[in-house]
Amino acid sequence: MLRLLVRGRSNRQIGEELFISAKTASVHVSHILAKLGAASRTEAVAIAWRRGLAAPERTAPGRPAPG
């Protein structure tokens, strides 16, 4: 879930990828924000990077980052 949040996925997109409803994804995202003490999705991503819970994805030279 955090990996998808870091990738900038919406609740709908997270739900589609994990085969859950957008509402269920929203609940999980809210729990992640609370656990990280973040006020927003952007702040949660920044905290995750600082704590080493997530990192920018590496790509091969000349290839775009996964979207």
N, CA, C, O and CB atoms as a CASP TS submission, in Angstrom:
PFRMAT TS
TARGET T0000
AUTHOR 0000-0000-0000
METHOD Language model
MODEL 1
PARENT N/A
ATOM      1  N   MET     1       0.831  -1.186   0.000  1.00  0.00           N
ATOM      2  CA  MET     1       0.000   0.000   0.000  1.00  0.00           C
ATOM      3  C   MET     1       0.876   1.250   0.000  1.00  0.00           C
ATOM      4  O   MET     1       0.636   2.177  -0.774  1.00  0.00           O
ATOM      5  CB  MET     1      -0.945  -0.002   1.210  1.00  0.00           C
ATOM      6  N   LEU     2       1.883   1.278   0.860  1.00  0.00           N
ATOM      7  CA  LEU     2       2.760   2.447   0.929  1.00  0.00           C
ATOM      8  C   LEU     2       3.499   2.648  -0.398  1.00  0.00           C
ATOM      9  O   LEU     2       3.682   3.781  -0.844  1.00  0.00           O
ATOM     10  CB  LEU     2       3.770   2.295   2.086  1.00  0.00           C
ATOM     11  N   ARG     3       3.919   1.553  -1.022  1.00  0.00           N
ATOM     12  CA  ARG     3       4.603   1.644  -2.314  1.00  0.00           C
ATOM     13  C   ARG     3       3.706   2.341  -3.342  1.00  0.00           C
ATOM     14  O   ARG     3       4.186   3.174  -4.111  1.00  0.00           O
ATOM     15  CB  ARG     3       5.005   0.234  -2.819  1.00  0.00           C
ATOM     16  N   LEU     4       2.432   2.016  -3.363  1.00  0.00           N
ATOM     17  CA  LEU     4       1.509   2.637  -4.310  1.00  0.00           C
ATOM     18  C   LEU     4       1.262   4.098  -3.960  1.00  0.00           C
ATOM     19  O   LEU     4       1.121   4.942  -4.845  1.00  0.00           O
ATOM     20  CB  LEU     4       0.185   1.875  -4.339  1.00  0.00           C
ATOM     21  N   LEU     5       1.212   4.389  -2.671  1.00  0.00           N
ATOM     22  CA  LEU     5       1.055   5.771  -2.228  1.00  0.00           C
ATOM     23  C   LEU     5       2.257   6.601  -2.670  1.00  0.00           C
ATOM     24  O   LEU     5       2.104   7.724  -3.151  1.00  0.00           O
ATOM     25  CB  LEU     5       0.887   5.838  -0.695  1.00  0.00           C
ATOM     26  N   VAL     6       3.450   6.039  -2.504  1.00  0.00           N
ATOM     27  CA  VAL     6       4.678   6.728  -2.918  1.00  0.00           C
ATOM     28  C   VAL     6       4.678   6.968  -4.424  1.00  0.00           C
ATOM     29  O   VAL     6       5.205   7.979  -4.890  1.00  0.00           O
ATOM     30  CB  VAL     6       5.922   5.912  -2.512  1.00  0.00           C
ATOM     31  N   ARG     7       4.098   6.058  -5.179  1.00  0.00           N
ATOM     32  CA  ARG     7       4.029   6.217  -6.638  1.00  0.00           C
ATOM     33  C   ARG     7       2.981   7.232  -7.074  1.00  0.00           C
ATOM     34  O   ARG     7       2.833   7.507  -8.265  1.00  0.00           O
ATOM     35  CB  ARG     7       3.735   4.885  -7.287  1.00  0.00           C
ATOM     36  N   GLY     8       2.250   7.790  -6.105  1.00  0.00           N
ATOM     37  CA  GLY     8       1.273   8.831  -6.436  1.00  0.00           C
ATOM     38  C   GLY     8      -0.067   8.304  -6.881  1.00  0.00           C
ATOM     39  O   GLY     8      -0.839   9.028  -7.511  1.00  0.00           O
ATOM     40  N   ARG     9      -0.357   7.070  -6.570  1.00  0.00           N
ATOM     41  CA  ARG     9      -1.626   6.478  -6.981  1.00  0.00           C
ATOM     42  C   ARG     9      -2.778   7.057  -6.176  1.00  0.00           C
ATOM     43  O   ARG     9      -2.631   7.356  -4.991  1.00  0.00           O
ATOM     44  CB  ARG     9      -1.584   4.958  -6.822  1.00  0.00           C
ATOM     45  N   SER    10      -3.917   7.212  -6.821  1.00  0.00           N
ATOM     46  CA  SER    10      -5.140   7.650  -6.140  1.00  0.00           C
ATOM     47  C   SER    10      -5.746   6.451  -5.416  1.00  0.00           C
ATOM     48  O   SER    10      -5.338   5.311  -5.633  1.00  0.00           O
ATOM     49  CB  SER    10      -6.166   8.271  -7.154  1.00  0.00           C
ATOM     50  N   ASN    11      -6.717   6.721  -4.560  1.00  0.00           N
ATOM     51  CA  ASN    11      -7.391   5.620  -3.879  1.00  0.00           C
ATOM     52  C   ASN    11      -8.033   4.666  -4.877  1.00  0.00           C
ATOM     53  O   ASN    11      -7.992   3.449  -4.695  1.00  0.00           O
ATOM     54  CB  ASN    11      -8.445   6.158  -2.915  1.00  0.00           C
ATOM     55  N   ARG    12      -8.614   5.208  -5.912  1.00  0.00           N
ATOM     56  CA  ARG    12      -9.233   4.370  -6.948  1.00  0.00           C
ATOM     57  C   ARG    12      -8.189   3.479  -7.605  1.00  0.00           C
ATOM     58  O   ARG    12      -8.411   2.281  -7.781  1.00  0.00           O
ATOM     59  CB  ARG    12      -9.932   5.242  -8.013  1.00  0.00           C
ATOM     60  N   GLN    13      -7.046   4.064  -7.969  1.00  0.00           N
ATOM     61  CA  GLN    13      -5.983   3.292  -8.610  1.00  0.00           C
ATOM     62  C   GLN    13      -5.404   2.229  -7.670  1.00  0.00           C
ATOM     63  O   GLN    13      -5.116   1.109  -8.091  1.00  0.00           O
ATOM     64  CB  GLN    13      -4.872   4.225  -9.084  1.00  0.00           C
ATOM     65  N   ILE    14      -5.238   2.589  -6.399  1.00  0.00           N
ATOM     66  CA  ILE    14      -4.758   1.612  -5.413  1.00  0.00           C
ATOM     67  C   ILE    14      -5.753   0.462  -5.315  1.00  0.00           C
ATOM     68  O   ILE    14      -5.368  -0.707  -5.316  1.00  0.00           O
ATOM     69  CB  ILE    14      -4.551   2.278  -4.017  1.00  0.00           C
ATOM     70  N   GLY    15      -7.023   0.802  -5.231  1.00  0.00           N
ATOM     71  CA  GLY    15      -8.061  -0.224  -5.163  1.00  0.00           C
ATOM     72  C   GLY    15      -8.034  -1.154  -6.351  1.00  0.00           C
ATOM     73  O   GLY    15      -8.153  -2.369  -6.195  1.00  0.00           O
ATOM     74  N   GLU    16      -7.880  -0.596  -7.537  1.00  0.00           N
ATOM     75  CA  GLU    16      -7.837  -1.422  -8.743  1.00  0.00           C
ATOM     76  C   GLU    16      -6.631  -2.362  -8.726  1.00  0.00           C
ATOM     77  O   GLU    16      -6.748  -3.533  -9.088  1.00  0.00           O
ATOM     78  CB  GLU    16      -7.795  -0.535  -9.994  1.00  0.00           C
ATOM     79  N   GLU    17      -5.481  -1.852  -8.309  1.00  0.00           N
ATOM     80  CA  GLU    17      -4.274  -2.683  -8.305  1.00  0.00           C
ATOM     81  C   GLU    17      -4.338  -3.781  -7.251  1.00  0.00           C
ATOM     82  O   GLU    17      -3.797  -4.867  -7.458  1.00  0.00           O
ATOM     83  CB  GLU    17      -3.046  -1.820  -8.068  1.00  0.00           C
ATOM     84  N   LEU    18      -4.992  -3.511  -6.125  1.00  0.00           N
ATOM     85  CA  LEU    18      -5.048  -4.473  -5.026  1.00  0.00           C
ATOM     86  C   LEU    18      -6.366  -5.252  -4.984  1.00  0.00           C
ATOM     87  O   LEU    18      -6.569  -6.081  -4.096  1.00  0.00           O
ATOM     88  CB  LEU    18      -4.842  -3.757  -3.712  1.00  0.00           C
ATOM     89  N   PHE    19      -7.257  -4.988  -5.938  1.00  0.00           N
ATOM     90  CA  PHE    19      -8.551  -5.669  -6.022  1.00  0.00           C
ATOM     91  C   PHE    19      -9.389  -5.435  -4.769  1.00  0.00           C
ATOM     92  O   PHE    19      -9.999  -6.354  -4.222  1.00  0.00           O
ATOM     93  CB  PHE    19      -8.349  -7.168  -6.239  1.00  0.00           C
ATOM     94  N   ILE    20      -9.399  -4.176  -4.331  1.00  0.00           N
ATOM     95  CA  ILE    20     -10.234  -3.748  -3.215  1.00  0.00           C
ATOM     96  C   ILE    20     -10.982  -2.504  -3.669  1.00  0.00           C
ATOM     97  O   ILE    20     -10.660  -1.925  -4.706  1.00  0.00           O
ATOM     98  CB  ILE    20      -9.381  -3.469  -1.917  1.00  0.00           C
ATOM     99  N   SER    21     -11.978  -2.095  -2.896  1.00  0.00           N
ATOM    100  CA  SER    21     -12.727  -0.894  -3.276  1.00  0.00           C
ATOM    101  C   SER    21     -11.894   0.357  -2.991  1.00  0.00           C
ATOM    102  O   SER    21     -10.956   0.328  -2.195  1.00  0.00           O
ATOM    103  CB  SER    21     -14.080  -0.829  -2.517  1.00  0.00           C
ATOM    104  N   ALA    22     -12.255   1.439  -3.649  1.00  0.00           N
ATOM    105  CA  ALA    22     -11.584   2.715  -3.410  1.00  0.00           C
ATOM    106  C   ALA    22     -11.805   3.156  -1.960  1.00  0.00           C
ATOM    107  O   ALA    22     -10.920   3.767  -1.361  1.00  0.00           O
ATOM    108  CB  ALA    22     -12.100   3.800  -4.395  1.00  0.00           C
ATOM    109  N   LYS    23     -12.966   2.854  -1.395  1.00  0.00           N
ATOM    110  CA  LYS    23     -13.257   3.214  -0.005  1.00  0.00           C
ATOM    111  C   LYS    23     -12.336   2.451   0.947  1.00  0.00           C
ATOM    112  O   LYS    23     -11.823   3.026   1.908  1.00  0.00           O
ATOM    113  CB  LYS    23     -14.738   2.922   0.334  1.00  0.00           C
ATOM    114  N   THR    24     -12.126   1.168   0.686  1.00  0.00           N
ATOM    115  CA  THR    24     -11.218   0.374   1.522  1.00  0.00           C
ATOM    116  C   THR    24      -9.801   0.915   1.402  1.00  0.00           C
ATOM    117  O   THR    24      -9.088   1.016   2.400  1.00  0.00           O
ATOM    118  CB  THR    24     -11.260  -1.123   1.120  1.00  0.00           C
ATOM    119  N   ALA    25      -9.388   1.264   0.189  1.00  0.00           N
ATOM    120  CA  ALA    25      -8.062   1.853  -0.012  1.00  0.00           C
ATOM    121  C   ALA    25      -7.950   3.155   0.782  1.00  0.00           C
ATOM    122  O   ALA    25      -6.914   3.434   1.385  1.00  0.00           O
ATOM    123  CB  ALA    25      -7.794   2.110  -1.523  1.00  0.00           C
ATOM    124  N   SER    26      -9.016   3.945   0.779  1.00  0.00           N
ATOM    125  CA  SER    26      -9.025   5.205   1.516  1.00  0.00           C
ATOM    126  C   SER    26      -8.816   4.980   3.009  1.00  0.00           C
ATOM    127  O   SER    26      -8.082   5.728   3.654  1.00  0.00           O
ATOM    128  CB  SER    26     -10.335   5.945   1.280  1.00  0.00           C
ATOM    129  N   VAL    27      -9.455   3.962   3.553  1.00  0.00           N
ATOM    130  CA  VAL    27      -9.301   3.643   4.973  1.00  0.00           C
ATOM    131  C   VAL    27      -7.855   3.261   5.261  1.00  0.00           C
ATOM    132  O   VAL    27      -7.275   3.720   6.246  1.00  0.00           O
ATOM    133  CB  VAL    27     -10.257   2.497   5.388  1.00  0.00           C
ATOM    134  N   HIS    28      -7.274   2.430   4.415  1.00  0.00           N
ATOM    135  CA  HIS    28      -5.881   2.016   4.616  1.00  0.00           C
ATOM    136  C   HIS    28      -4.933   3.208   4.511  1.00  0.00           C
ATOM    137  O   HIS    28      -4.001   3.332   5.306  1.00  0.00           O
ATOM    138  CB  HIS    28      -5.488   0.939   3.590  1.00  0.00           C
ATOM    139  N   VAL    29      -5.163   4.076   3.542  1.00  0.00           N
ATOM    140  CA  VAL    29      -4.323   5.268   3.391  1.00  0.00           C
ATOM    141  C   VAL    29      -4.441   6.137   4.639  1.00  0.00           C
ATOM    142  O   VAL    29      -3.436   6.658   5.121  1.00  0.00           O
ATOM    143  CB  VAL    29      -4.724   6.075   2.124  1.00  0.00           C
ATOM    144  N   SER    30      -5.642   6.299   5.163  1.00  0.00           N
ATOM    145  CA  SER    30      -5.836   7.085   6.386  1.00  0.00           C
ATOM    146  C   SER    30      -5.048   6.496   7.548  1.00  0.00           C
ATOM    147  O   SER    30      -4.459   7.231   8.341  1.00  0.00           O
ATOM    148  CB  SER    30      -7.326   7.158   6.747  1.00  0.00           C
ATOM    149  N   HIS    31      -5.037   5.173   7.648  1.00  0.00           N
ATOM    150  CA  HIS    31      -4.269   4.515   8.709  1.00  0.00           C
ATOM    151  C   HIS    31      -2.766   4.738   8.529  1.00  0.00           C
ATOM    152  O   HIS    31      -2.046   4.942   9.506  1.00  0.00           O
ATOM    153  CB  HIS    31      -4.576   3.011   8.732  1.00  0.00           C
ATOM    154  N   ILE    32      -2.303   4.701   7.302  1.00  0.00           N
ATOM    155  CA  ILE    32      -0.877   4.963   7.028  1.00  0.00           C
ATOM    156  C   ILE    32      -0.530   6.387   7.438  1.00  0.00           C
ATOM    157  O   ILE    32       0.493   6.614   8.084  1.00  0.00           O
ATOM    158  CB  ILE    32      -0.544   4.737   5.521  1.00  0.00           C
ATOM    159  N   LEU    33      -1.369   7.345   7.069  1.00  0.00           N
ATOM    160  CA  LEU    33      -1.126   8.742   7.442  1.00  0.00           C
ATOM    161  C   LEU    33      -1.055   8.878   8.963  1.00  0.00           C
ATOM    162  O   LEU    33      -0.179   9.563   9.490  1.00  0.00           O
ATOM    163  CB  LEU    33      -2.234   9.661   6.870  1.00  0.00           C
ATOM    164  N   ALA    34      -1.969   8.232   9.654  1.00  0.00           N
ATOM    165  CA  ALA    34      -1.986   8.313  11.121  1.00  0.00           C
ATOM    166  C   ALA    34      -0.737   7.684  11.722  1.00  0.00           C
ATOM    167  O   ALA    34      -0.138   8.253  12.634  1.00  0.00           O
ATOM    168  CB  ALA    34      -3.237   7.626  11.682  1.00  0.00           C
ATOM    169  N   LYS    35      -0.341   6.525  11.227  1.00  0.00           N
ATOM    170  CA  LYS    35       0.838   5.847  11.771  1.00  0.00           C
ATOM    171  C   LYS    35       2.116   6.645  11.546  1.00  0.00           C
ATOM    172  O   LYS    35       3.026   6.625  12.375  1.00  0.00           O
ATOM    173  CB  LYS    35       0.981   4.470  11.147  1.00  0.00           C
ATOM    174  N   LEU    36       2.174   7.348  10.417  1.00  0.00           N
ATOM    175  CA  LEU    36       3.353   8.160  10.120  1.00  0.00           C
ATOM    176  C   LEU    36       3.263   9.545  10.754  1.00  0.00           C
ATOM    177  O   LEU    36       4.255  10.273  10.780  1.00  0.00           O
ATOM    178  CB  LEU    36       3.532   8.292   8.613  1.00  0.00           C
ATOM    179  N   GLY    37       2.095   9.918  11.262  1.00  0.00           N
ATOM    180  CA  GLY    37       1.902  11.252  11.824  1.00  0.00           C
ATOM    181  C   GLY    37       1.888  12.314  10.747  1.00  0.00           C
ATOM    182  O   GLY    37       2.325  13.444  10.968  1.00  0.00           O
ATOM    183  N   ALA    38       1.383  11.948   9.578  1.00  0.00           N
ATOM    184  CA  ALA    38       1.373  12.855   8.430  1.00  0.00           C
ATOM    185  C   ALA    38      -0.004  13.483   8.257  1.00  0.00           C
ATOM    186  O   ALA    38      -1.027  12.846   8.507  1.00  0.00           O
ATOM    187  CB  ALA    38       1.783  12.110   7.148  1.00  0.00           C
ATOM    188  N   ALA    39      -0.015  14.745   7.825  1.00  0.00           N
ATOM    189  CA  ALA    39      -1.270  15.455   7.592  1.00  0.00           C
ATOM    190  C   ALA    39      -1.766  15.301   6.160  1.00  0.00           C
ATOM    191  O   ALA    39      -2.917  15.626   5.868  1.00  0.00           O
ATOM    192  CB  ALA    39      -1.102  16.922   7.916  1.00  0.00           C
ATOM    193  N   SER    40      -0.914  14.808   5.263  1.00  0.00           N
ATOM    194  CA  SER    40      -1.297  14.666   3.865  1.00  0.00           C
ATOM    195  C   SER    40      -0.547  13.507   3.228  1.00  0.00           C
ATOM    196  O   SER    40       0.405  12.973   3.797  1.00  0.00           O
ATOM    197  CB  SER    40      -1.030  15.965   3.094  1.00  0.00           C
ATOM    198  N   ARG    41      -0.992  13.131   2.046  1.00  0.00           N
ATOM    199  CA  ARG    41      -0.322  12.064   1.301  1.00  0.00           C
ATOM    200  C   ARG    41       1.107  12.483   0.970  1.00  0.00           C
ATOM    201  O   ARG    41       2.033  11.675   1.055  1.00  0.00           O
ATOM    202  CB  ARG    41      -1.102  11.721   0.005  1.00  0.00           C
ATOM    203  N   THR    42       1.281  13.737   0.595  1.00  0.00           N
ATOM    204  CA  THR    42       2.612  14.235   0.242  1.00  0.00           C
ATOM    205  C   THR    42       3.547  14.166   1.444  1.00  0.00           C
ATOM    206  O   THR    42       4.698  13.747   1.319  1.00  0.00           O
ATOM    207  CB  THR    42       2.528  15.679  -0.283  1.00  0.00           C
ATOM    208  N   GLU    43       3.055  14.572   2.590  1.00  0.00           N
ATOM    209  CA  GLU    43       3.872  14.507   3.794  1.00  0.00           C
ATOM    210  C   GLU    43       4.196  13.051   4.146  1.00  0.00           C
ATOM    211  O   GLU    43       5.306  12.757   4.590  1.00  0.00           O
ATOM    212  CB  GLU    43       3.152  15.198   4.968  1.00  0.00           C
ATOM    213  N   ALA    44       3.253  12.156   3.954  1.00  0.00           N
ATOM    214  CA  ALA    44       3.497  10.733   4.231  1.00  0.00           C
ATOM    215  C   ALA    44       4.616  10.193   3.359  1.00  0.00           C
ATOM    216  O   ALA    44       5.462   9.435   3.834  1.00  0.00           O
ATOM    217  CB  ALA    44       2.220   9.912   4.009  1.00  0.00           C
ATOM    218  N   VAL    45       4.629  10.574   2.088  1.00  0.00           N
ATOM    219  CA  VAL    45       5.688  10.125   1.177  1.00  0.00           C
ATOM    220  C   VAL    45       7.035  10.677   1.634  1.00  0.00           C
ATOM    221  O   VAL    45       8.030   9.953   1.641  1.00  0.00           O
ATOM    222  CB  VAL    45       5.388  10.569  -0.280  1.00  0.00           C
ATOM    223  N   ALA    46       7.072  11.941   2.012  1.00  0.00           N
ATOM    224  CA  ALA    46       8.327  12.544   2.476  1.00  0.00           C
ATOM    225  C   ALA    46       8.836  11.836   3.732  1.00  0.00           C
ATOM    226  O   ALA    46      10.030  11.559   3.850  1.00  0.00           O
ATOM    227  CB  ALA    46       8.130  14.051   2.758  1.00  0.00           C
ATOM    228  N   ILE    47       7.943  11.549   4.657  1.00  0.00           N
ATOM    229  CA  ILE    47       8.326  10.846   5.881  1.00  0.00           C
ATOM    230  C   ILE    47       8.829   9.446   5.547  1.00  0.00           C
ATOM    231  O   ILE    47       9.835   8.997   6.096  1.00  0.00           O
ATOM    232  CB  ILE    47       7.135  10.771   6.864  1.00  0.00           C
ATOM    233  N   ALA    48       8.139   8.766   4.659  1.00  0.00           N
ATOM    234  CA  ALA    48       8.549   7.409   4.270  1.00  0.00           C
ATOM    235  C   ALA    48       9.949   7.418   3.664  1.00  0.00           C
ATOM    236  O   ALA    48      10.754   6.534   3.958  1.00  0.00           O
ATOM    237  CB  ALA    48       7.544   6.806   3.266  1.00  0.00           C
ATOM    238  N   TRP    49      10.244   8.396   2.833  1.00  0.00           N
ATOM    239  CA  TRP    49      11.579   8.492   2.232  1.00  0.00           C
ATOM    240  C   TRP    49      12.624   8.765   3.309  1.00  0.00           C
ATOM    241  O   TRP    49      13.675   8.124   3.335  1.00  0.00           O
ATOM    242  CB  TRP    49      11.617   9.603   1.155  1.00  0.00           C
ATOM    243  N   ARG    50      12.334   9.720   4.201  1.00  0.00           N
ATOM    244  CA  ARG    50      13.296  10.056   5.265  1.00  0.00           C
ATOM    245  C   ARG    50      13.580   8.873   6.179  1.00  0.00           C
ATOM    246  O   ARG    50      14.710   8.694   6.634  1.00  0.00           O
ATOM    247  CB  ARG    50      12.777  11.223   6.094  1.00  0.00           C
ATOM    248  N   ARG    51      12.570   8.075   6.445  1.00  0.00           N
ATOM    249  CA  ARG    51      12.732   6.932   7.347  1.00  0.00           C
ATOM    250  C   ARG    51      13.253   5.676   6.630  1.00  0.00           C
ATOM    251  O   ARG    51      13.471   4.639   7.257  1.00  0.00           O
ATOM    252  CB  ARG    51      11.404   6.620   8.019  1.00  0.00           C
ATOM    253  N   GLY    52      13.445   5.783   5.328  1.00  0.00           N
ATOM    254  CA  GLY    52      13.939   4.634   4.571  1.00  0.00           C
ATOM    255  C   GLY    52      12.884   3.572   4.311  1.00  0.00           C
ATOM    256  O   GLY    52      13.216   2.429   3.995  1.00  0.00           O
ATOM    257  N   LEU    53      11.622   3.939   4.442  1.00  0.00           N
ATOM    258  CA  LEU    53      10.533   2.998   4.187  1.00  0.00           C
ATOM    259  C   LEU    53      10.212   2.898   2.703  1.00  0.00           C
ATOM    260  O   LEU    53       9.569   1.945   2.261  1.00  0.00           O
ATOM    261  CB  LEU    53       9.289   3.411   4.958  1.00  0.00           C
ATOM    262  N   ALA    54      10.657   3.876   1.945  1.00  0.00           N
ATOM    263  CA  ALA    54      10.420   3.915   0.507  1.00  0.00           C
ATOM    264  C   ALA    54      11.573   4.659  -0.133  1.00  0.00           C
ATOM    265  O   ALA    54      12.230   5.485   0.502  1.00  0.00           O
ATOM    266  CB  ALA    54       9.052   4.590   0.165  1.00  0.00           C
ATOM    267  N   ALA    55      11.807   4.360  -1.386  1.00  0.00           N
ATOM    268  CA  ALA    55      12.867   5.035  -2.125  1.00  0.00           C
ATOM    269  C   ALA    55      12.407   5.222  -3.560  1.00  0.00           C
ATOM    270  O   ALA    55      11.578   4.458  -4.053  1.00  0.00           O
ATOM    271  CB  ALA    55      14.202   4.232  -2.065  1.00  0.00           C
ATOM    272  N   PRO    56      12.939   6.231  -4.232  1.00  0.00           N
ATOM    273  CA  PRO    56      12.602   6.391  -5.649  1.00  0.00           C
ATOM    274  C   PRO    56      13.002   5.130  -6.405  1.00  0.00           C
ATOM    275  O   PRO    56      14.035   4.524  -6.121  1.00  0.00           O
ATOM    276  CB  PRO    56      13.306   7.643  -6.255  1.00  0.00           C
ATOM    277  N   GLU    57      12.176   4.744  -7.365  1.00  0.00           N
ATOM    278  CA  GLU    57      12.470   3.547  -8.142  1.00  0.00           C
ATOM    279  C   GLU    57      13.581   3.811  -9.139  1.00  0.00           C
ATOM    280  O   GLU    57      13.670   4.881  -9.741  1.00  0.00           O
ATOM    281  CB  GLU    57      11.222   3.057  -8.865  1.00  0.00           C
ATOM    282  N   ARG    58      14.412   2.816  -9.292  1.00  0.00           N
ATOM    283  CA  ARG    58      15.489   2.920 -10.277  1.00  0.00           C
ATOM    284  C   ARG    58      14.969   2.470 -11.626  1.00  0.00           C
ATOM    285  O   ARG    58      14.133   1.571 -11.717  1.00  0.00           O
ATOM    286  CB  ARG    58      16.722   2.077  -9.855  1.00  0.00           C
ATOM    287  N   THR    59      15.469   3.100 -12.664  1.00  0.00           N
ATOM    288  CA  THR    59      15.095   2.708 -14.020  1.00  0.00           C
ATOM    289  C   THR    59      16.358   2.487 -14.830  1.00  0.00           C
ATOM    290  O   THR    59      17.424   3.008 -14.502  1.00  0.00           O
ATOM    291  CB  THR    59      14.190   3.779 -14.689  1.00  0.00           C
ATOM    292  N   ALA    60      16.224   1.719 -15.876  1.00  0.00           N
ATOM    293  CA  ALA    60      17.339   1.515 -16.783  1.00  0.00           C
ATOM    294  C   ALA    60      17.588   2.802 -17.563  1.00  0.00           C
ATOM    295  O   ALA    60      16.641   3.544 -17.822  1.00  0.00           O
ATOM    296  CB  ALA    60      17.064   0.328 -17.743  1.00  0.00           C
ATOM    297  N   PRO    61      18.838   3.092 -17.948  1.00  0.00           N
ATOM    298  CA  PRO    61      19.104   4.309 -18.725  1.00  0.00           C
ATOM    299  C   PRO    61      18.220   4.369 -19.971  1.00  0.00           C
ATOM    300  O   PRO    61      18.072   3.396 -20.709  1.00  0.00           O
ATOM    301  CB  PRO    61      20.590   4.374 -19.130  1.00  0.00           C
ATOM    302  N   GLY    62      17.644   5.544 -20.169  1.00  0.00           N
ATOM    303  CA  GLY    62      16.824   5.757 -21.355  1.00  0.00           C
ATOM    304  C   GLY    62      15.401   5.250 -21.223  1.00  0.00           C
ATOM    305  O   GLY    62      14.619   5.362 -22.168  1.00  0.00           O
ATOM    306  N   ARG    63      15.048   4.699 -20.079  1.00  0.00           N
ATOM    307  CA  ARG    63      13.691   4.180 -19.890  1.00  0.00           C
ATOM    308  C   ARG    63      12.957   5.069 -18.891  1.00  0.00           C
ATOM    309  O   ARG    63      13.544   5.485 -17.892  1.00  0.00           O
ATOM    310  CB  ARG    63      13.716   2.695 -19.399  1.00  0.00           C
ATOM    311  N   PRO    64      11.697   5.362 -19.141  1.00  0.00           N
ATOM    312  CA  PRO    64      10.945   6.187 -18.193  1.00  0.00           C
ATOM    313  C   PRO    64      10.639   5.410 -16.911  1.00  0.00           C
ATOM    314  O   PRO    64      10.573   4.181 -16.908  1.00  0.00           O
ATOM    315  CB  PRO    64       9.637   6.681 -18.836  1.00  0.00           C
ATOM    316  N   ALA    65      10.458   6.153 -15.837  1.00  0.00           N
ATOM    317  CA  ALA    65      10.115   5.537 -14.563  1.00  0.00           C
ATOM    318  C   ALA    65       8.724   4.905 -14.676  1.00  0.00           C
ATOM    319  O   ALA    65       7.869   5.412 -15.403  1.00  0.00           O
ATOM    320  CB  ALA    65      10.162   6.585 -13.406  1.00  0.00           C
ATOM    321  N   PRO    66       8.496   3.799 -13.959  1.00  0.00           N
ATOM    322  CA  PRO    66       7.164   3.176 -14.002  1.00  0.00           C
ATOM    323  C   PRO    66       6.127   4.151 -13.495  1.00  0.00           C
ATOM    324  O   PRO    66       6.385   4.916 -12.566  1.00  0.00           O
ATOM    325  CB  PRO    66       7.126   1.875 -13.166  1.00  0.00           C
ATOM    326  N   GLY    67       4.959   4.126 -14.101  1.00  0.00           N
ATOM    327  CA  GLY    67       3.976   5.111 -13.763  1.00  0.00           C
ATOM    328  C   GLY    67       2.852   4.649 -13.025  1.00  0.00           C
ATOM    329  O   GLY    67       1.964   5.435 -12.697  1.00  0.00           O
TER
END
